[in-house]
Amino acid sequence: MRIAVFGLGYVGAVTAACLADAGHSVIGVDVDAYKVSCINEGRSPIVERDLEDYIRRARAGGRLIATSNAEEAVSQSDLALVCVGTPSRRNGSLNLEFVERVCHQIGTALASCEAAYTVVIRSTVLPGTCEELVIPVLESASGKRHGEGFFVCMNPEFLREGSAIHDFHHPPLTIIGAQHDEAANQVAELYAHLPAECVKTDLRTAETVKYANNAFHALKITFANEIGAWCKQEGVDSHLVMRLLTMDTKLNISPAYLTPGFAFGGSCLPKDLRALVYRAHQHDLNLPLLESILVSNRLQIERTAELIVQLGKKHVGVVGLAFKAGTDDLRESPVVTLCEYLIGKGFALRIYDPNVSLSAIYGSNKAYIEREIPHIHALMCDSLPQLIEHSEVVVLANRDDRVTQHSHLFRDDQTVIDLARSISAKTIRGRYIGLYW
Ligand SMILES: NC(=O)c1ccc[n+]([C@@H]2O[C@H](COP(=O)([O-])OP(=O)(O)OC[C@H]3O[C@@H](n4cnc5c(N)ncnc54)[C@H](O)[C@@H]3O)[C@@H](O)[C@H]2O)c1
């Protein structure tokens, strides 16, 4: 393929060299004359292991050149990879001026091109940037329409500086966001030789996943560091603790606990977090990340309560009261907190949770229910149809297959708020609101 790479910094130089090494014909573009001359002289514009060898080899094979002329690069390529910087402004917002300028340059060059062209954004950009900035700028500069004269794809970059060449050849995943399959397939071809799954999705998801990734990486490092700081105070080897933690690939290094939904609760997580943080304070140790978890968890409950309040309906039914499905354990259940909030606001509340109802008669939780939450127990319904009948708003707090079995009972005038992605919007009449989807 004939490829133009815009921006010859850490991402662009590696991408250009590796694609040229894979046999493509690559033309690099940068406004920085030093980087252009580096490439043309077979030198690396950045410090990165093995990169200079790749550039030298690609130059010798006649598969890599660099220029500062965007028009020339577009006219000699079928596809452009945009790898320009997207730095922070002083206030933390994202500076897109380089992306905008490159799109303007590419669009201007496209005005005089016959063949369709694909513009691939590899720079990290916030959700909506392709649709709200990249496509409009390309359309206005080229006078062509997206999907006819040119295509836009979002292909986030996952390489790490220091091991960038290795990472290019061993990506965890290739993600291609696009509105048009033919363009996504063209980009996928670039990486067909790499041992990674290629996932095609929409533009916004591809933009968003890069931010979720980087936030997660930062979170992991800070989590490990806070656990490390605490371990040191306890005289425990933090590396051993974290090694043991990562050996659990069922609950720790796994998709477990990584599905957006309602707040956590139960008899362990809140209690143990509080104990850890209290103990750290006894060592005069602040652990802002770990301390913020319970604060964030409470906000999840408040946000959900606010969502219900804003609907302005009085009769609310809640399905699931225990802290998670399949248990009758009510200790620190966030649903109990939510119900107490709604009772306090004067809602006519009904609750359905057969596990809890049973446990109130026979189970070990009987004393807890009678002592701690008699006001909530009094609101429990024996049957799901009864609860649906009562409610203007049904809150699905825990997954319960019985909801799907009774989906025909939902009415047009009802709103369902799903906190656990229990059902699909299509299975019920009325309005469906997913908590975070
Ligand atoms: N550095 C990383 O490890 C990494 C990893 C993944 C994603 N990213 C993202 O990739 C993007 C690029 O990062 P980087 O570290 O390579 O940036 P960089 O600052 O090293 O390189 C950007 C290059 O773009 C050039 N440029 C600016 N305007 C241009 C124009 N109009 N035409 C041609 N070139 C132009 C600059 O001169 C510079 O050489 C950013 O959005 C970054 O967030 C970076």
The ligand as a Tripos MOL2 file, in Angstrom:
@<TRIPOS>MOLECULE
LIG
   44    48     1     0     0
SMALL
NO_CHARGES

@<TRIPOS>ATOM
      1 N1          4.0220    8.6710   22.6230 N.am      1 LIG1
      2 C1          3.3460    7.5750   22.8300 C.2       1 LIG1
      3 O1          3.8320    6.5960   23.4080 O.2       1 LIG1
      4 C2          1.9340    7.4590   22.3460 C.ar      1 LIG1
      5 C3          1.2920    6.2210   22.3910 C.ar      1 LIG1
      6 C4         -0.0050    6.1110   21.9060 C.ar      1 LIG1
      7 C5         -0.6590    7.2400   21.4180 C.ar      1 LIG1
      8 N2         -0.0200    8.4440   21.4010 N.ar      1 LIG1
      9 C6         -0.7340    9.5790   20.8200 C.3       1 LIG1
     10 O2         -0.2460    9.7450   19.5000 O.3       1 LIG1
     11 C7         -0.1780   11.1360   19.1480 C.3       1 LIG1
     12 C8          1.2450   11.5120   18.7870 C.3       1 LIG1
     13 O3          2.0740   11.3370   19.9170 O.3       1 LIG1
     14 P1          3.6420   11.4840   19.8080 P.3       1 LIG1
     15 O4          4.1720   11.1570   21.1690 O.co2     1 LIG1
     16 O5          4.1450   10.7260   18.6450 O.co2     1 LIG1
     17 O6          3.7590   13.0580   19.5370 O.3       1 LIG1
     18 P2          5.0960   13.8780   19.1200 P.3       1 LIG1
     19 O7          4.9190   15.2310   19.6910 O.co2     1 LIG1
     20 O8          6.3080   13.0870   19.4530 O.co2     1 LIG1
     21 O9          5.0030   13.9270   17.5400 O.3       1 LIG1
     22 C9          4.0460   14.6770   16.8650 C.3       1 LIG1
     23 C10         4.6870   15.1590   15.5750 C.3       1 LIG1
     24 O10         3.6790   15.7820   14.7670 O.3       1 LIG1
     25 C11         4.3130   16.8060   14.0430 C.3       1 LIG1
     26 N3          3.3160   17.7090   13.4590 N.ar      1 LIG1
     27 C12         2.5950   18.6870   14.0630 C.ar      1 LIG1
     28 N4          1.8150   19.3080   13.1510 N.ar      1 LIG1
     29 C13         2.0350   18.7010   11.9660 C.ar      1 LIG1
     30 C14         1.5450   18.9030   10.6420 C.ar      1 LIG1
     31 N5          0.6400   19.8390   10.3700 N.pl3     1 LIG1
     32 N6          1.9790   18.0880    9.6660 N.ar      1 LIG1
     33 C15         2.8930   17.1270    9.9190 C.ar      1 LIG1
     34 N7          3.4140   16.9050   11.1410 N.ar      1 LIG1
     35 C16         2.9910   17.6860   12.1540 C.ar      1 LIG1
     36 C17         5.2160   17.4430   15.0630 C.3       1 LIG1
     37 O11         6.2310   18.2440   14.4640 O.3       1 LIG1
     38 C18         5.7780   16.2000   15.7710 C.3       1 LIG1
     39 O12         6.9740   15.7610   15.1520 O.3       1 LIG1
     40 C19        -0.7420   11.8700   20.3620 C.3       1 LIG1
     41 O13        -2.1130   12.0670   20.1700 O.3       1 LIG1
     42 C20        -0.4950   10.9090   21.5020 C.3       1 LIG1
     43 O14        -1.4080   11.1330   22.5560 O.3       1 LIG1
     44 C21         1.2630    8.5710   21.8520 C.ar      1 LIG1
@<TRIPOS>BOND
     1     1     2 1
     2     2     3 2
     3     2     4 1
     4     4     5 ar
     5     4    44 ar
     6     5     6 ar
     7     6     7 ar
     8     7     8 ar
     9     8     9 1
    10     8    44 ar
    11     9    10 1
    12     9    42 1
    13    10    11 1
    14    11    12 1
    15    11    40 1
    16    12    13 1
    17    13    14 1
    18    14    15 2
    19    14    16 1
    20    14    17 1
    21    17    18 1
    22    18    19 2
    23    18    20 1
    24    18    21 1
    25    21    22 1
    26    22    23 1
    27    23    24 1
    28    23    38 1
    29    24    25 1
    30    25    26 1
    31    25    36 1
    32    26    27 ar
    33    26    35 ar
    34    27    28 ar
    35    28    29 ar
    36    29    30 ar
    37    29    35 ar
    38    30    31 1
    39    30    32 ar
    40    32    33 ar
    41    33    34 ar
    42    34    35 ar
    43    36    37 1
    44    36    38 1
    45    38    39 1
    46    40    41 1
    47    40    42 1
    48    42    43 1
@<TRIPOS>SUBSTRUCTURE
     1 LIG1         1 GROUP 0 **** ****
